[in-house]
Amino acid sequence: MIPATKRTVNSCLRCRARKIRCGRERPECQNCARLGHSCRYAPTTPSETTQKGNDGPYQELARRLSHLELVVARLAGNTAPESSPPEESTVSSAGDTHNVDSEPRLLSGSYWKQLAAQHPDFNALIDADQDSQPPSKRIQPSRPLNLFVAPDPEFHPHAYMPPLPDAERLYNIFLDRVDPVVRLIHKPTFWEEMKEYYLQVGHDTGVEKRSTAAFEALLFAVLFSALTSLSEQEHWDSSPPGHDSDPSQVRQGCLKALRLAIEQSLVRSEFLEKPTLHSISACCLFLFVTCEETDVPYHYCLTGLLLRVARSFSLHVDPEALSDRKRAQKPAQPPFNGIVAELRRRVWHVIVHLDFMSSEARGVDPEPIGMQTWPTTLATALPGNMNDEDIMQDKNTARFTDMTMSLVRYQLSLGLRQLVTTPVPPAGSDGLQKCLDETIEVVNRQYLQFCHANDPIQRVTLELGRLGEYKLRLLVYHRFLKERNGTTNNNNWTPARKKAMEYAKDLIASYQNVLADPNIRRFHWHIRRHSQLHGMLHIINELSTIDTFDLSSDISVICKQAWETIADVEMEYGNPGEENSDEERLWAFLHNLREKVRLRLYTQGFISRGFATDSAWEAEYDSPMGGMDSTNLLESLFGGQYGFSSNIGLEF
């Protein structure tokens, strides 16, 4: 008996289901186009439309099972197999395109993209899938704050609070290591509040729980930052360590507990709905000290959230202007006292600086914020250059104070922000150079001239000013002058190109001198985050393209000095023999990039020491770094795609 053949169906599936006449237009019939429906047709290949004996139900079951397996695999994050139907391939391709488009939009005049585009050897890293690395070997950044959870009824802040002697010990560490770097608290007031809080522990004082939770968040953040500033080898507990306890594990356990306490205290204080100066300061301090450990996308989003919360609290308006406005509305309301006004200014400018740090790390333009402040505009003025005990006397004098280091950072950060958000001026315009010179002149005249190198904190402030100046000038060259002057012709060493090489050399030398000073070791927790690799990469890229035989004598001297500055700079990487993370392999790549330049200069007789890498580094260099094009490789290193700290390139 000859089996009956199945009639070919030409109508779309939706018209068949509705039992209406189908126009059979491809790829979309008129009915579906008019109603906005998705138009699909049944497969027409003989293998799919022809039944073979009694195997039809089994084929349908196998097809549905295969489809469900693909759905499960896609939900699990796996890629679809090669045998997937055409529709599945289309969805997978569209998903990949969406993932690419979800990356941050990088700066239009990006320094790193220009450097990466110059170098010919980046394609050596583009030969394998980035996702081939086992997930267990990747860097797992610390969990960021979760401010969108409900308060935990099981959370009791007193259970996380250390005894008063331990809290005092950590507070003294905070004053010695953290407070000089990030000024957020008024020390006499905070100390009195801290003692009062410990006196009230275990007593129902009738104080509003929300305000108490806000101070608890700040107190936990102070203790957390003090513990963060200690190295793994430093022991903060006065009691002798036990034989069965590892001090580093004890420290990590304390940090996790304090992180949870900060999170719950901020939630209990209703940080998002009803922020206070205490809760904003706590969140700001936490984000400042964890910018290296927290994954960059999370840190960028949390900083943006903090900026919006601060604006809702009117921190962006100067306290004097805000007092005048409130006095006009409510004449009986007293103005801010001097301490509160200064604290509002301090907190706002730390947040603005933190926003610039996280924006640079994420690879996006920061929000434009002008340098004009109160009384010229309503914008919050910079904090006064005064110690905490001088605020009520308003002794804003020309001298070195506890605020000087922070003020240097704020001035340079605002200058960098203005340069980054400035469009390219026409050739011959001197407005850019004028803005740069004015920023550096203000920093030198108001702050740096009162610093003496024999004092550790003042020494750090001096080096901070130098690093900021070198970075400002190097940024101007790469963002505005490099395209006009060109860098590939050995004979075209313009004054701007020569100066840029000197700035990069001085930048690395100044940073290495700071690290080598034993008197400022207590600030290494902060300084080591700023590796100044953009200066090193500028030198490497220049030396990788020039022919040393054609250099003039003065340029040859500068290039040799620049090489000596970076020749032995230590680069950390993963353990040899292990499959390291993308971040560590990028470090290894940069090391080998420098070694290739070393070999090139040695071959030309420019230096006396040749290639000196080891097999572990060579193995790391041969490791694939696929998944990105060559012009974006270095961009990704400093754009936060591998969990690098937000400060690694452009922070100080």
C-alpha positions as CSV (number, residue, x, y, z in Angstrom):
1,M,0.0,0.0,0.0
2,I,1.4,3.3,-1.0
3,P,1.5,5.7,2.0
4,A,-0.5,8.9,1.5
5,T,1.5,12.1,1.2
6,K,0.8,15.0,3.4
7,R,-0.5,18.1,1.7
8,T,1.9,21.0,1.7
9,V,0.7,23.9,3.9
10,N,1.4,27.3,2.5
11,S,-0.5,29.5,5.0
12,C,1.2,31.0,8.1
13,L,0.7,29.3,11.4
14,R,-1.3,32.2,12.9
15,C,-3.8,32.4,10.0
16,R,-4.2,28.6,10.1
17,A,-5.0,28.8,13.9
18,R,-7.6,31.6,13.3
19,K,-8.9,29.8,10.2
20,I,-8.8,32.8,7.9
21,R,-7.4,33.3,4.4
22,C,-3.7,34.0,4.4
23,G,-2.1,36.1,1.7
24,R,1.1,33.9,2.0
25,E,3.4,36.9,1.7
26,R,7.0,36.3,2.9
27,P,8.4,37.0,5.4
28,E,5.2,38.5,6.8
29,C,1.6,38.2,5.5
30,Q,-0.8,41.1,5.4
31,N,-3.0,39.9,8.2
32,C,-0.1,39.6,10.7
33,A,1.4,42.9,9.5
34,R,-1.9,44.7,10.0
35,L,-2.5,43.2,13.5
36,G,1.2,43.5,14.6
37,H,1.5,39.7,15.2
38,S,4.7,37.6,14.7
39,C,4.3,35.8,11.3
40,R,5.8,32.3,11.1
41,Y,5.5,29.5,8.5
42,A,5.8,25.8,9.0
43,P,9.0,24.1,7.7
44,T,8.8,23.0,4.1
45,T,11.8,20.7,3.8
46,P,10.8,17.1,2.8
47,S,12.5,15.6,5.9
48,E,10.2,17.7,8.1
49,T,6.9,17.6,6.2
50,T,6.9,13.9,5.1
51,Q,5.9,11.2,7.5
52,K,7.9,8.0,7.4
53,G,5.7,5.2,8.5
54,N,4.8,5.4,12.1
55,D,7.8,7.5,13.2
56,G,5.9,10.8,13.2
57,P,5.1,11.1,16.9
58,Y,8.6,10.1,17.9
59,Q,10.1,12.8,15.6
60,E,7.8,15.4,17.1
61,L,8.8,14.3,20.6
62,A,12.5,14.4,19.7
63,R,12.1,17.9,18.2
64,R,10.4,19.3,21.3
65,L,13.0,17.6,23.5
66,S,15.8,19.2,21.5
67,H,14.2,22.6,21.8
68,L,13.8,22.3,25.5
69,E,17.4,21.3,25.9
70,L,18.5,24.4,24.0
71,V,16.3,26.6,26.3
72,V,17.8,25.0,29.4
73,A,21.4,25.4,28.0
74,R,20.7,29.1,27.2
75,L,19.3,29.8,30.6
76,A,22.3,28.1,32.2
77,G,24.6,30.5,30.3
78,N,25.9,28.0,27.9
79,T,26.2,28.6,24.1
80,A,23.9,26.7,21.7
81,P,25.4,23.7,19.9
82,E,26.3,23.9,16.3
83,S,23.3,21.8,15.3
84,S,20.8,24.3,16.6
85,P,18.1,25.4,14.2
86,P,18.5,28.6,12.2
87,E,16.1,30.5,14.6
88,E,18.2,29.6,17.6
89,S,21.4,30.8,15.9
90,T,19.8,34.1,15.1
91,V,18.8,34.6,18.7
92,S,22.3,33.7,19.9
93,S,23.8,36.1,17.5
94,A,21.5,38.9,18.5
95,G,22.3,38.2,22.1
96,D,26.0,38.5,21.5
97,T,25.4,41.8,19.7
98,H,23.4,43.0,22.7
99,N,26.2,42.0,25.1
100,V,28.7,44.0,23.0
101,D,26.5,47.0,23.0
102,S,26.1,46.8,26.7
103,E,29.7,47.7,27.3
104,P,30.4,51.2,28.6
105,R,30.8,54.0,26.0
106,L,34.4,54.9,26.3
107,L,35.8,58.4,26.2
108,S,35.9,59.9,22.8
109,G,39.4,61.1,23.1
110,S,40.5,58.1,25.1
111,Y,44.1,57.9,26.0
112,W,44.2,54.1,26.2
113,K,42.5,53.6,22.9
114,Q,45.1,55.8,21.2
115,L,48.0,53.9,22.9
116,A,46.5,50.5,22.0
117,A,46.0,51.5,18.3
118,Q,49.7,52.3,18.0
119,H,51.2,49.0,18.9
120,P,51.6,46.2,16.3
121,D,51.8,43.3,18.7
122,F,48.3,43.3,20.3
123,N,46.9,40.8,17.7
124,A,49.0,38.1,19.3
125,L,46.5,38.0,22.1
126,I,43.4,37.8,19.9
127,D,43.3,34.0,19.1
128,A,41.0,32.3,21.6
129,D,37.7,32.6,23.4
130,Q,37.8,34.7,26.5
131,D,35.2,32.5,28.1
132,S,37.4,29.4,27.9
133,Q,38.7,30.0,31.3
134,P,37.1,28.1,34.2
135,P,34.8,30.3,36.3
136,S,36.5,29.2,39.5
137,K,39.8,30.7,38.4
138,R,38.4,34.2,37.8
139,I,38.7,37.0,40.2
140,Q,35.7,37.2,42.4
141,P,35.5,40.9,43.6
142,S,34.1,41.6,47.0
143,R,30.3,41.8,47.2
144,P,29.2,45.4,47.0
145,L,26.7,47.1,49.3
146,N,23.1,45.9,48.9
147,L,20.9,48.9,49.8
148,F,17.7,47.5,48.4
149,V,17.0,44.8,50.9
150,A,14.5,44.9,53.8
151,P,16.0,45.4,57.3
152,D,16.9,42.1,58.8
153,P,15.0,41.6,62.1
154,E,17.7,39.2,63.2
155,F,20.4,42.0,62.9
156,H,21.5,43.5,66.2
157,P,24.2,46.2,65.8
158,H,25.6,45.7,69.3
159,A,26.6,42.1,68.4
160,Y,28.8,43.5,65.6
161,M,30.3,46.4,67.6
162,P,33.7,45.6,69.1
163,P,34.4,46.4,72.8
164,L,35.3,50.0,73.5
165,P,39.1,49.4,73.9
166,D,39.2,47.7,70.5
167,A,37.1,50.4,69.0
168,E,39.4,53.1,70.4
169,R,42.4,51.2,69.0
170,L,40.9,51.0,65.5
171,Y,39.8,54.6,65.7
172,N,43.4,55.7,66.4
173,I,44.5,53.6,63.4
174,F,41.8,55.4,61.4
175,L,43.2,58.8,62.5
176,D,46.8,57.8,61.6
177,R,46.2,56.1,58.2
178,V,42.8,57.0,56.8
179,D,41.7,60.4,58.0
180,P,44.7,62.3,56.5
181,V,43.7,60.8,53.1
182,V,40.0,61.3,53.1
183,R,38.6,64.0,55.5
184,L,34.9,63.2,56.2
185,I,34.5,63.6,60.0
186,H,35.0,66.3,62.6
187,K,37.2,64.5,65.0
188,P,36.3,66.1,68.3
189,T,32.5,65.8,67.6
190,F,32.8,62.2,66.4
191,W,34.9,61.2,69.4
192,E,32.2,62.6,71.8
193,E,29.4,60.9,69.8
194,M,31.3,57.6,69.9
195,K,31.8,57.7,73.7
196,E,28.2,58.7,74.2
197,Y,27.1,55.8,72.0
198,Y,29.0,53.2,74.0
199,L,27.6,54.7,77.2
200,Q,24.1,54.1,75.9
201,V,24.7,50.5,74.6
202,G,22.1,48.3,76.2
203,H,19.9,51.2,77.4
204,D,16.7,52.4,75.9
205,T,17.4,56.1,75.7
206,G,14.3,57.0,73.6
207,V,16.6,58.3,70.8
208,E,15.1,57.8,67.4
209,K,16.3,54.5,66.0
210,R,16.8,55.9,62.5
211,S,19.3,58.6,63.6
212,T,21.1,56.0,65.8
213,A,21.4,53.6,62.9
214,A,22.9,56.4,60.8
215,F,25.6,57.0,63.3
216,E,26.2,53.3,63.7
217,A,26.7,53.1,59.9
218,L,29.4,55.8,60.1
219,L,31.0,54.2,63.1
220,F,31.1,50.8,61.4
221,A,32.6,52.5,58.3
222,V,35.3,54.1,60.3
223,L,36.2,50.7,61.9
224,F,36.1,49.0,58.5
225,S,38.3,51.6,56.9
226,A,40.9,51.3,59.7
227,L,41.0,47.6,59.3
228,T,41.3,47.9,55.5
229,S,44.3,50.1,55.8
230,L,46.3,47.4,57.6
231,S,48.3,44.8,55.7
232,E,47.8,41.1,56.0
233,Q,50.9,40.9,58.3
234,E,49.9,43.7,60.6
235,H,48.1,42.6,63.8
236,W,45.5,45.1,65.1
237,D,44.2,43.1,68.1
238,S,46.0,43.6,71.4
239,S,45.5,40.0,72.5
240,P,48.2,37.5,71.3
241,P,47.2,35.5,68.3
242,G,46.2,31.9,68.9
243,H,48.2,29.0,67.5
244,D,45.2,27.7,65.6
245,S,44.1,31.0,64.1
246,D,45.5,32.8,61.1
247,P,45.6,36.6,61.6
248,S,44.8,37.2,57.9
249,Q,41.7,35.0,58.2
250,V,40.6,36.8,61.4
251,R,41.0,40.1,59.6
252,Q,39.0,38.9,56.6
253,G,36.3,37.6,58.9
254,C,36.1,41.0,60.7
255,L,35.9,42.8,57.4
256,K,33.0,40.7,56.2
257,A,31.1,41.2,59.5
258,L,31.7,45.0,59.4
259,R,30.6,45.1,55.8
260,L,27.3,43.4,56.7
261,A,26.9,45.8,59.7
262,I,27.4,48.8,57.4
263,E,24.8,47.5,54.9
264,Q,22.2,46.8,57.5
265,S,22.8,50.0,59.4
266,L,22.3,52.0,56.2
267,V,19.1,50.1,55.4
268,R,17.8,50.6,58.9
269,S,18.6,54.4,58.7
270,E,16.4,54.6,55.6
271,F,19.4,55.9,53.6
272,L,17.6,56.1,50.3
273,E,14.4,57.7,51.6
274,K,15.6,59.9,54.4
275,P,19.4,60.4,54.2
276,T,21.4,62.2,56.9
277,L,24.9,63.6,57.0
278,H,26.0,60.5,59.0
279,S,24.6,58.0,56.6
280,I,25.9,59.7,53.5
281,S,29.3,60.0,55.1
282,A,29.3,56.3,55.9
283,C,28.4,55.2,52.4
284,C,31.0,57.6,51.0
285,L,33.8,56.4,53.2
286,F,33.0,52.8,52.5
287,L,33.1,53.3,48.7
288,F,36.3,55.3,49.0
289,V,38.2,52.6,50.8
290,T,36.8,49.7,48.8
291,C,37.3,51.1,45.3
292,E,40.0,48.4,44.7
293,E,38.1,45.4,45.9
294,T,34.6,46.2,44.5
295,D,33.8,45.2,40.9
296,V,34.0,48.4,38.8
297,P,30.5,48.3,37.3
298,Y,29.0,48.0,40.8
299,H,31.2,50.7,42.2
300,Y,30.3,53.0,39.4
301,C,26.6,52.5,39.9
302,L,26.8,52.8,43.7
303,T,28.8,56.0,43.3
304,G,26.1,57.4,41.0
305,L,23.4,56.4,43.5
306,L,25.4,58.2,46.3
307,L,25.7,61.3,44.1
308,R,21.9,61.4,43.6
309,V,21.3,60.9,47.3
310,A,23.7,63.7,48.1
311,R,21.9,66.0,45.7
312,S,18.5,65.1,47.3
313,F,20.1,66.2,50.6
314,S,21.1,69.5,48.9
315,L,24.8,68.9,49.4
316,H,25.5,70.4,46.0
317,V,24.3,73.8,47.2
318,D,26.7,75.7,49.5
319,P,25.5,75.8,53.1
320,E,25.5,79.6,53.2
321,A,23.4,79.8,50.1
322,L,21.1,77.1,51.5
323,S,20.8,79.0,54.8
324,D,19.9,82.2,53.0
325,R,17.2,80.3,51.1
326,K,15.8,78.7,54.2
327,R,15.9,81.9,56.1
328,A,13.8,83.6,53.4
329,Q,11.2,80.8,53.7
330,K,11.4,80.3,57.5
331,P,12.9,83.3,59.3
332,A,12.8,81.5,62.6
333,Q,15.0,78.6,61.5
334,P,18.7,79.0,62.5
335,P,21.4,78.7,59.9
336,F,23.9,75.8,59.8
337,N,26.6,76.1,62.4
338,G,30.2,76.3,61.3
339,I,31.0,72.6,61.9
340,V,27.9,71.3,60.0
341,A,28.6,73.7,57.1
342,E,32.2,72.5,56.8
343,L,31.2,68.8,57.0
344,R,28.7,69.3,54.2
345,R,31.4,70.8,52.0
346,R,33.8,68.0,52.8
347,V,31.4,65.2,52.1
348,W,30.2,66.8,48.9
349,H,33.7,67.2,47.4
350,V,34.7,63.7,48.4
351,I,31.6,62.4,46.5
352,V,32.5,64.5,43.5
353,H,36.0,63.2,43.5
354,L,34.8,59.6,44.0
355,D,32.4,60.1,41.0
356,F,35.4,61.2,38.8
357,M,37.4,58.1,39.9
358,S,34.6,55.6,39.2
359,S,33.8,57.3,35.8
360,E,37.4,57.0,34.7
361,A,37.5,53.4,35.8
362,R,34.2,52.6,34.0
363,G,35.4,54.3,30.8
364,V,32.6,56.9,30.6
365,D,32.6,60.7,30.7
366,P,32.1,62.1,34.2
367,E,29.3,64.5,34.9
368,P,30.4,68.1,34.0
369,I,30.8,70.1,37.2
370,G,32.1,73.7,37.0
371,M,35.0,75.0,39.0
372,Q,33.0,78.2,39.9
373,T,31.5,77.9,43.4
374,W,29.9,80.0,46.1
375,P,29.7,83.0,46.2
376,T,30.0,83.3,42.4
377,T,27.4,80.5,42.0
378,L,25.3,78.5,44.3
379,A,27.6,75.4,43.9
380,T,29.2,74.1,47.1
381,A,32.5,75.9,47.9
382,L,35.6,73.9,48.7
383,P,36.2,73.2,52.4
384,G,38.3,75.7,54.3
385,N,42.0,75.1,54.7
386,M,41.7,74.6,58.5
387,N,42.1,72.0,61.2
388,D,39.0,70.7,63.0
389,E,39.6,72.7,66.2
390,D,39.8,76.0,64.1
391,I,36.5,75.7,62.4
392,M,34.5,77.7,64.9
393,Q,37.1,80.4,64.9
394,D,37.1,80.4,61.0
395,K,40.9,80.4,60.8
396,N,41.1,79.8,57.1
397,T,44.8,80.8,56.8
398,A,47.6,80.2,54.3
399,R,49.4,77.3,56.0
400,F,49.5,73.5,56.0
401,T,46.6,72.0,57.8
402,D,44.9,68.6,58.0
403,M,42.8,69.6,55.0
404,T,45.6,70.6,52.7
405,M,46.1,67.2,51.1
406,S,42.4,66.8,50.4
407,L,42.2,70.3,48.9
408,V,45.1,69.6,46.6
409,R,43.2,66.5,45.4
410,Y,40.0,68.3,44.9
411,Q,41.5,71.2,42.9
412,L,43.4,68.7,40.6
413,S,40.3,66.5,40.3
414,L,38.1,69.4,39.2
415,G,40.8,70.4,36.7
416,L,41.0,66.9,35.3
417,R,37.2,66.8,35.1
418,Q,37.1,70.1,33.2
419,L,39.7,68.8,30.7
420,V,38.0,65.5,30.2
421,T,34.6,67.1,29.5
422,T,36.0,69.9,27.3
423,P,35.6,69.6,23.5
424,V,38.7,69.8,21.4
425,P,39.5,73.5,20.9
426,P,40.5,74.8,17.4
427,A,44.2,74.9,16.6
428,G,46.0,77.9,17.9
429,S,43.6,78.4,20.8
430,D,45.3,79.0,24.2
431,G,42.3,78.6,26.4
432,L,43.1,75.1,27.3
433,Q,46.7,75.8,28.3
434,K,45.5,78.8,30.3
435,C,43.0,76.7,32.2
436,L,45.8,74.1,32.9
437,D,48.3,76.7,34.1
438,E,45.7,78.4,36.3
439,T,44.8,75.1,38.1
440,I,48.5,74.3,38.7
441,E,49.2,77.8,39.8
442,V,46.4,77.8,42.4
443,V,47.5,74.5,43.8
444,N,51.1,75.7,44.2
445,R,50.3,79.1,45.5
446,Q,47.6,78.2,48.0
447,Y,48.8,74.8,49.3
448,L,52.1,73.3,48.1
449,Q,54.3,76.2,49.0
450,F,53.6,75.6,52.6
451,C,54.6,71.9,52.6
452,H,57.9,70.7,53.8
453,A,59.4,67.4,52.6
454,N,60.7,66.4,56.1
455,D,57.2,65.8,57.4
456,P,55.6,62.5,56.1
457,I,52.1,63.8,55.5
458,Q,53.4,67.0,53.9
459,R,55.8,64.9,51.7
460,V,52.8,62.9,50.5
461,T,51.0,66.1,49.7
462,L,53.9,67.5,47.7
463,E,54.2,64.3,45.7
464,L,50.4,64.3,45.2
465,G,50.7,67.8,43.7
466,R,53.5,66.7,41.4
467,L,51.7,63.6,40.2
468,G,48.6,65.6,39.5
469,E,50.5,68.2,37.5
470,Y,52.3,65.5,35.4
471,K,49.0,63.7,34.7
472,L,47.2,66.9,33.8
473,R,49.9,67.8,31.3
474,L,50.1,64.3,29.9
475,L,46.3,64.2,29.5
476,V,46.3,67.5,27.6
477,Y,48.9,66.1,25.2
478,H,47.1,62.8,24.5
479,R,43.7,64.3,24.3
480,F,44.3,67.5,22.4
481,L,47.8,67.8,21.0
482,K,48.9,64.3,19.9
483,E,46.8,64.1,16.7
484,R,48.1,67.5,15.6
485,N,51.8,66.7,16.2
486,G,52.0,63.0,15.3
487,T,54.3,60.4,17.0
488,T,55.4,57.9,14.4
489,N,58.0,60.0,12.7
490,N,61.4,59.9,14.5
491,N,62.3,63.3,13.1
492,N,59.1,65.0,14.2
493,W,59.9,65.4,17.9
494,T,57.9,68.6,18.5
495,P,58.2,70.5,21.8
496,A,54.9,69.0,23.0
497,R,56.0,65.4,22.2
498,K,59.3,66.0,24.0
499,K,57.5,67.5,27.0
500,A,55.1,64.6,27.2
501,M,58.0,62.1,27.4
502,E,59.5,64.1,30.2
503,Y,56.2,64.3,32.1
504,A,55.7,60.5,31.8
505,K,59.3,60.0,33.0
506,D,58.9,62.3,36.0
507,L,55.5,60.7,36.8
508,I,56.9,57.2,37.2
509,A,60.0,58.5,39.0
510,S,57.9,60.5,41.5
511,Y,55.6,57.5,42.2
512,Q,58.5,55.1,42.8
513,N,60.1,57.6,45.2
514,V,56.9,57.7,47.2
515,L,56.7,53.9,47.4
516,A,60.4,53.7,48.5
517,D,60.0,56.1,51.4
518,P,59.6,54.1,54.7
519,N,58.2,57.1,56.5
520,I,55.0,57.0,54.6
521,R,54.4,53.3,54.7
522,R,51.2,53.7,56.6
523,F,49.6,55.3,53.5
524,H,50.6,52.4,51.2
525,W,47.1,51.0,51.3
526,H,46.0,54.1,49.3
527,I,49.2,54.8,47.3
528,R,49.6,51.3,45.9
529,R,46.3,51.6,44.2
530,H,47.7,54.3,41.8
531,S,50.2,52.4,39.7
532,Q,50.5,55.2,37.1
533,L,50.6,52.7,34.3
534,H,49.4,55.3,31.8
535,G,52.8,57.0,32.1
536,M,54.6,53.7,31.7
537,L,52.5,52.8,28.6
538,H,53.3,56.2,27.0
539,I,57.0,55.5,27.4
540,I,56.7,51.9,26.1
541,N,54.7,52.9,23.0
542,E,57.1,55.7,22.2
543,L,60.2,53.4,22.5
544,S,58.5,50.6,20.6
545,T,58.2,52.7,17.4
546,I,61.3,54.9,17.3
547,D,64.6,54.2,15.6
548,T,67.3,55.1,18.1
549,F,69.9,55.6,15.4
550,D,68.1,58.7,14.1
551,L,67.5,60.4,17.4
552,S,69.1,63.7,18.2
553,S,71.3,63.9,21.2
554,D,68.8,65.6,23.5
555,I,66.0,63.3,22.5
556,S,68.3,60.3,22.9
557,V,69.1,61.4,26.5
558,I,65.4,61.8,27.4
559,C,64.5,58.4,25.9
560,K,67.3,56.7,27.8
561,Q,66.3,58.3,31.1
562,A,62.6,57.3,30.4
563,W,63.6,53.7,29.8
564,E,65.7,53.6,33.0
565,T,62.7,54.8,34.9
566,I,60.5,51.9,33.8
567,A,63.1,49.2,33.2
568,D,62.8,47.6,36.7
569,V,59.3,48.6,37.8
570,E,57.7,45.6,39.5
571,M,54.6,44.2,37.9
572,E,52.5,41.7,40.0
573,Y,51.0,38.7,38.4
574,G,49.5,35.3,39.2
575,N,51.2,32.3,40.5
576,P,53.3,30.5,37.8
577,G,51.7,27.2,36.7
578,E,48.2,28.2,37.6
579,E,45.6,29.3,35.1
580,N,45.4,32.9,36.0
581,S,42.6,35.5,35.6
582,D,42.3,37.9,32.7
583,E,43.6,40.7,34.9
584,E,46.7,38.7,35.7
585,R,47.3,37.7,32.1
586,L,47.0,41.4,31.1
587,W,49.7,42.2,33.7
588,A,51.8,39.4,32.2
589,F,51.2,40.8,28.7
590,L,52.4,44.3,29.8
591,H,55.5,42.8,31.3
592,N,56.4,41.0,28.1
593,L,55.6,44.1,26.1
594,R,58.2,45.9,28.1
595,E,60.6,43.0,27.6
596,K,60.1,43.2,23.8
597,V,61.0,46.9,24.0
598,R,64.1,46.0,26.1
599,L,65.2,43.5,23.5
600,R,64.7,46.0,20.7
601,L,66.7,48.7,22.4
602,Y,69.4,46.2,23.3
603,T,69.6,45.0,19.7
604,Q,70.1,48.6,18.5
605,G,72.8,49.2,21.1
606,F,70.7,51.7,23.0
607,I,70.9,49.9,26.3
608,S,73.4,47.5,27.8
609,R,71.0,44.8,29.2
610,G,68.8,42.7,27.0
611,F,65.8,40.4,27.2
612,A,65.5,39.2,30.8
613,T,62.1,37.5,31.1
614,D,61.5,34.0,32.6
615,S,59.5,31.1,31.3
616,A,56.5,31.8,33.5
617,W,56.1,35.3,32.0
618,E,56.6,33.8,28.5
619,A,53.9,31.3,29.1
620,E,51.6,34.0,30.3
621,Y,52.3,36.1,27.3
622,D,51.4,33.2,25.0
623,S,48.1,32.8,26.8
624,P,45.1,33.8,24.6
625,M,43.2,37.0,25.3
626,G,40.5,36.8,22.8
627,G,37.1,38.3,22.7
628,M,38.1,41.9,21.9
629,D,39.7,43.8,19.1
630,S,43.2,45.1,19.3
631,T,42.3,48.8,19.7
632,N,40.3,48.0,22.8
633,L,42.7,45.7,24.6
634,L,44.4,48.3,26.7
635,E,41.1,50.2,26.9
636,S,39.6,47.2,28.6
637,L,42.5,47.0,31.1
638,F,41.8,50.4,32.4
639,G,38.1,50.5,31.5
640,G,37.0,48.2,34.4
641,Q,36.2,45.2,32.3
642,Y,38.5,43.0,34.4
643,G,37.7,44.3,37.9
644,F,40.7,46.7,38.1
645,S,40.6,49.4,40.7
646,S,39.1,52.6,39.7
647,N,42.3,54.4,40.5
648,I,44.8,52.5,38.5
649,G,45.2,54.9,35.7
650,L,44.0,58.4,36.3
651,E,43.6,58.7,40.0
652,F,46.0,60.3,42.6
